[in-house]
Amino acid sequence: NFIETARFQWSSGFFNFFNVFRTDISGSGNLAITGKGKDDLLSKTFYAALALSAAPGVETIREIDFLNESLKIKFSLTSGKFTLQKLEIFGVPMYPASR
């Protein structure tokens, strides 16, 4: 089971600093959360194994410190199931991608 978001960006042609995401996820199993930058070249693991049963119905806030032109987030499970009820991403555009 997995969900992969569309790409997030604040300003096209700019490097964007994505600093925090907030989610509301329920389910069972261990959830891996990873982020990928433009063209899937830069990848970062935000959670290797988030135990969903340990905190049912609790919002998760994670500092991610990800700098790229865009960001897409993948939520995946090896077994179990999950429901993503909310995803908010916070950040700011930093500087033009080409100078």
C-alpha atoms as one frame of an Amber mdcrd trajectory, in Angstrom:
protein
   0.000   0.000   0.000   1.298   3.444  -0.852   0.286   6.996  -1.670   2.540
   9.405  -3.535   1.601  13.076  -3.706   1.879  15.426  -6.630   4.826  17.830
  -6.555   4.634  20.796  -4.195   6.335  24.114  -4.945   5.753  27.732  -4.012
   7.419  29.489  -6.940   8.274  27.877 -10.261  11.962  28.301 -11.139  12.966
  28.832  -7.490  14.602  26.615  -4.926  12.047  26.112  -2.178  12.849  25.370
   1.455  10.377  22.830   2.809  10.812  22.855   6.573   7.858  21.050   8.230
   4.980  18.765   7.368   1.946  17.906   9.469  -0.150  14.788   8.910  -3.143
  13.046  10.385  -2.772   9.327   9.616  -4.535   6.328  11.117  -4.076   2.622
  10.506  -1.915  -0.337  11.417   1.635  -1.317  10.577   4.866   0.606  10.185
   4.652   3.521   7.761   7.692   4.742   5.826   7.608   8.391   4.708  10.097
   9.601   2.101  10.491  12.778   0.081  11.818  13.252  -3.437  12.962  16.394
  -5.193  12.668  17.477  -8.798  13.239  14.601 -11.282  13.443  12.195  -8.294
  17.201  12.831  -8.037  17.346  13.830  -4.363  15.656  11.499  -1.877  15.346
  11.821   1.895  13.751   9.480   4.448  11.582  11.405   6.916  10.407   8.297
   8.822  11.846   4.809   8.241   9.156   3.088  10.339   6.425   5.158  12.001
   4.342   2.784  14.162   0.746   3.776  13.406  -0.802   1.730  16.223   1.353
   3.555  18.819  -0.459   6.872  18.301  -3.901   6.359  16.738  -5.615   9.560
  15.621  -2.723  11.815  16.675  -1.320  14.473  14.345   2.305  13.988  13.414
   4.516  17.048  12.957   7.941  16.497  11.432  10.783  18.902  10.716  12.172
  17.906   7.305  14.635  20.636   6.184  14.437  19.833   2.462  15.777  22.278
  -0.144  14.835  21.634  -3.773  12.778  23.060  -6.632   9.871  20.777  -5.697
   8.894  18.048  -3.251   6.696  14.992  -3.480   6.060  12.741  -0.499   5.526
   8.985  -0.536   3.750   7.128   2.274   4.219   3.342   2.092   3.512   0.200
   4.137   4.892  -3.306   3.735   1.831  -4.725   5.506  -1.294  -3.316   7.130
  -3.407  -0.400   6.001  -3.579   3.340   6.536  -5.760   6.358   5.882  -4.182
   9.746   5.238  -6.681  12.322   6.459  -4.574  15.479   6.274  -1.248  16.628
   4.868   0.078  20.164   5.258   3.511  21.236   4.051   5.193  24.429   5.225
   8.073  26.297   3.641   9.196  29.328   1.627  10.753  30.074  -1.766  14.459
  30.844  -1.291  16.257  31.950  -4.489  16.108  31.451  -8.285  17.162  28.002
  -9.483  19.276  29.422 -12.330  21.367  32.570 -12.079
